[in-house]
Structures are given as C-alpha cells and as structure tokens.
C-alpha cells in the first residue's frame, strides 16, 4: 500500500536577498473553483528552478500568472523588482517563454524564424541577425541556419524553439517541457544550452515530466499538488526528507507526496 506523507504547512521562509522572482500567496479561482491556493516561493538569480506536478495540480496556471498572461485572484508575483500586477510591460521585457508546442513557421528557415521573432521584439535587422546567429550556435544548429524548419527532426525543431525564446535576451526563461519527444542528441544539446545559460547568469523556470531531468538540471524544485506547493528544496533535500530510503529517487518522492507517478498523473 502506498504511504502518502502529509505536508505540514509552516510559515514560508522569507525570500533570499538575491531572489530574482518572488511569488507571494498566489491564488487563482475559476467560476468558484480554486486552482491555485496560497502558492509562495522564490527563485534566486542564476538558478534553475523546477516546478513539477501532476496534471491539474495548478502548475500551468501558476506559470501563466507569472508570465503575465493570466491575472491572479490574489497574491503577487515580483520579477526583477517589478510587480506583475502593476508593471506587466516591464516584466514582459525581462522574460522569455519556450512553450511546449512548437511555435515556428515551418516554411521559413531557422535563421528567418529567429530574425522574425527578433524584429517583433524591436531589434533592428542587423541586431536580429546577430542574435539569431548567437542563439543558433548555442543550440548547435549553425550549419542548418538556412534550412527550412519544416525539414527538421522533432528534436531540431525544439532546439529552434528554444533559440526563438532567447531572441529578446531575457533575464528569466520559462521552459515548458522542452525535451518532449526529442532524440538523445537533441536532448543533450538542450541540456548543454540550459546549463550554459545558467552559467551566463540567466534565471530559468523548468517544467518536465522526466524526473531524471529535474534531478540533473535543477538547483531547487517545487512540487505542486491540488493547487499547493507540497514540497520545496534541492533534489537532495527532497529525497532526504520525503524519500522512503537512502536510495530514493525523485520519482519515489513524487509518489510519496502525491500518490501518483508524474507520467501517469
């Protein structure tokens, strides 16, 4: 029988002084149904923060509120010192979003896709081309810059998707399932790019259904269930606090906390 460990609701720790993102008592209801309940956490500048949860846990709703596309019912998000509620435009200038769905024009080349998104962000043609070349090099696609995206493999399209999210040189990058259905070569290249971005000082929020990815990449992880954060800490801390044994995996932690496996939830 599965033993589900109860979460003890304690006062949240104050945000660290180097926090780039502060989520405070965030709440969202739809037609009287609460989707997100008093969610509080912070993300340090230059940190990869994993947000994990089964379907319906409130993870996507939380991210949409953080990314300014959904208005909270209560609470606040502050990114780079700017409250989302009163300075959404300033926040949008600081963030990039790499969606799970491929958001590219298949008939255009990889370079032209990135230049288009760069121009949409206000870059000059020369600036957009230069940034596109930098981003394609980061994801290992320089040699395919002038190939149509429609001819790319699924993994290559995801790498261009990541490159497109970086055209505005964001300080905070949202990564939503960036490795779903990709080949091992593309997955490793995406990992290398993510770690390089952190090395450059970028802050990243990472969601995935692959627990081994979260364990490998994330400095800290928040696990959501039923609209709440039920556990928060580094992968090592979570395994120590919520694992059933010294050899516990993050999958074991997730199962103990939610009673469900992440992939099957």
Secondary structure, 3 states (H helix, E strand, C coil): CCCCCCCCCCCCCCCCCCEEEEEEEEEEEECCEEEEEEEEEEEECCCEEEEEECCCCCHHHHHHHHCCCCCCCEEEEEECCEECCCCHHHHHCCEEEECCCCCCCCCCEHHHHHHHHHHHCCCCHHHHHHHHHHHHHHCCCHHHCCCEHHHCCHHHHHHHHHHHHCCCCCCEEEEECCCCCCCHHHHHHHHHHHHHHHHCCCEEEEECCCHHHHHHHCCEEEEEECCEEEEEECHHHHHHHHCCCCCCCHHHHHHHHHCCCHHHC
